Amino acid sequence: MIATVCDLLNPTSVQEALSSEHKWSMDTEYESPMKSQTWELVPRTSSTKNKPVNILTSLWILVLKRNEKGEIERHKARLAIKGYRQKYGLNYLETYPPVVRIESVRLVLLLSLLLGLECRHVDFVTAFQNGVLCGVDIYMKQPEGYDDGSGRVCKLLKGLYGPK
């Protein structure tokens, strides 16, 4: 499945996207979780182990990034899991946004000012893919357009965009 953001130039299917300028950005987005070991491919049968399993699907989100003149600057792809299909107790136990509170940021800035420390800004390109999952097993079909045909599913080891 594919989602595009308000642009008639965006492809309407994964196959169309893979044969367009979006292919490079999709390849890059797919390789990132592979390099960071965000998931491991496991046989579909080993994911059940005598317990109910909800195997989720993913979604490609494609966006054209434009400059201030409206010209296309780059193609961006994001792989997200369809978290709205998760079931409580099976795919998740609690929900919360793993982001810092503004009060914490202000406290750190105040302490650094009082202690004469230098502050630096860091941007993590794939921030959600660095958080390790604990407590539940989340399984996902291989992303459309990147299925190796083995019938295996992705067992998430780290976070991916979209889950609860």
N, C-alpha and C positions, 0 to 999 in steps of 0.2 A: 504494500500500500504506500501511497505517496501523498504528501500534503505540500501545497505550494502557497506562498503568501502573496496575494493580490498582484499578480503580474501575468499578463497574457503570454509572455515569452517563456514562462516556466513550463517544463514538460508535464504531462498529465499522467504518465505511468513510469514505473521504474525502468522498463525496457527502453522507453523513449529517453529517459534521463541518462541511461548508460551509453546511449549513442549520441549524446550531446556534450556540450562544454562542461556539464555537471559531473561527468565521469571522473575527472581528476579529483574533484572535491569529495565525491562519494568514496573513491578509492582511499583517499587520505583519511576520511572519517572512519572507514572500516578498518584500516591498518592500525589506527591509534589504540583501540581496545585490544587488538591482537598483540601489539607490542607490550602493553601494560598488563597483560593477562587479566583482563576484565571478566572473561569467561573461559570455560573449557568446554570442548565438545565431548559429549557423553552419549552413549547409546540411549535411544528413547526408552528401552526396557529398563535400564538401570535407574532411570529417573523415577520410576514408580515404586519399586521395592515394597510392595504390598500396602501402599498408602495412596490416598487420592492425590493427584497432581493436576495442577492447572498450568498447561503450557501456553505461555503468552506469545503474542506476535509483536513484531516491531513495525516502525513507521519511518520512512525517509522524509525529512522536512527539507525542502529546497528553497533557497532564497537568493535573489540577485542583489548583491550589495552595490549601491550606486553612490557616486560622488555628488558634490553639491550642484553640479550641472545636470544631473540626471543620467549621466553616462554610466554604463555597467563597469564597475571597478573589479569585481570578482564574483565567482559563483561559490555559494556556501551550501554545504550539506550537513545535516545533523541526523544521527541515528537515535531514535527514541523508542522505548518500550511502551506498549499500550497499557499503562498503569491502571486505567479505568476498568480493566478486566480482571484485576487482582481481587482475590477473595480473602476476607479477614480470617486470620488463623491458619491460612494455607500459604499465602504469598507474603503476608505482612502481619505484624503484631501491633505496631503503633505507627502513627504518622507524625512527622514534624519536619520543618524545613531545616536542613543542615547548613544554616548561614549564621554569621555572627550578628549579634544585636548591636545597634548603634551606640548604646550605652557602653558596651565593652570597648568599642573602637575609641570612643571619647576618653575612657579611662586610660587606655594604653597611650594615647597621644598626650594626655596630661602628665602621666608618669614619665614619659620620655622627655617632655619639656622640663619637668622639675629636676630630672637627673642629668640633663644636658646630653641626651642621646640623640643620634641621628635616625630619622625615620626614612624608610624606603617602601616603595609600592611594588608589589609583585602580582603578576597576573598569571594564573594557572590556566593554560589553554583547555585542558580537559579535566577540570576540577572535580566533577562528579564521578569520574572514573578512577579517582584515587581513594575513595572511601570503601573500606572493606565491609561486606554484608555479614551480619551476624544474626543468628536465631532462626532464620527460615531459609528454605531453598527456593530460589526463583529460577524457573526454566523458561527458555524462549526459543522459538523456532529460529533457524538460521535466517539472517536478514535476506529479504528478497533481492535477487540479483547476485547474491554471494553464497548461495547454498551449494555445498560441494557434492550433493547427490547421495551422500552416505546414509541419510535417514537419521543422523545424530541431531541432538538438540544442544543449545547453549545453556550451560549451568552457570549462572552469574556468580562470580566471586567478589566483584566490586560493583560499585554503583554505575548506573547508566541513566541517561536522561529519561524522565517520564514516570518511574514507579512511585507508588505511594510511600 
